Amino acid sequence: MLRNDIAWQLLPLEMGFGSGQTCWRRLDRWQRAGVFDQIHRILLAKLNAAGELDWSRACVDGSHIWANKGVPTPVRHRSTGGRPAANIT
């Protein structure tokens, strides 16, 4: 589905998974429930226990992680104080 970039509504019913909307709802529900993260962690743990992971070639990609850095930037308010006119030198 994702690899072939087919629209959900074009998913063939012959595959037996229901309509494209049903499949999308299921995947969305599983994603929100953390199913895929849990599967990923279990798979990594099993591969690591079996010595099948080469951690010397691992990299970290934080592009999907929220970056909450420090205090939020305060909102700048327009000054209500008087200013000299632009034509005064």
N, C-alpha and C positions, 0 to 999 in steps of 0.2 A: 504494500500500500504506500508506505512512505518512500521507499526506494524508487518506485516507478512513477511517483508523482501523479497518481491518478486521483481525480476528484472523488470525494466520498460518495456522492450521489451516483457515480458511475461504477461503484463496486458491484460485481456480478452477484446476484442472489443465488446463483448455482453453487457458490462456494459454501453456502450453508451457515453464514455468520449473521444473517439478518440484513437489514438495510444499511446503507452507508451511515445514516443518522444514528442508528443503534450502535454501530461499531464505534463511531466517533464519541458517543456518550459514554460507552464502556471504557474506552481508552482515557478519556478525560477523567472519569471517576477513579480509575486505577492510578492515574498520575497524581491526582489530588490526595489519594489515600497513601501515597508513598510506595506503592507496589514495585515500581521499576527501580527505585533507589534501594529497596530492600533486596530485590533479586540481584542487583549489581554488587551490593556488599557481600551477600552470601557467595556469589560466584567468585569474587576476589578472594574471600577467606578460604574457600576450598582449593582454588588454584595455588594460593600462597602456601597452604598446608602441604600440598602435593609437590611443592618446589617447582611449579610450572611458570612462575612469574620471574622475569628478569628486571628487578627494580633498578638496575644500573641504567636502564633506558627509559625510565618513567619521567613524565613531565606533568606539571600541574597547570590546569587551565581554569582560571577564576572568572572567566568572562560571563558566566551565568550566576555568579554569586553577588548578592547585594553588598554594596560597599558603604557602610555607615561610618564615615570618617568624622570623628569629632562632633562638635556642636554645629547645629544648622546655622547657615549664614543668616544674620539678621536682615530683615527687610529694610531697605533704605526708604525713608519717607522724604517727600519733597519739603523743602524748607518753606515756612510761611513768613519768614523774616523779610524785611525790605532789602532790596538790592539797588545799587546805583544804576541809573539808566544807561543803556548801551551807548548812547551818543555823548556821554560825559567823559572827558579825558582827564 
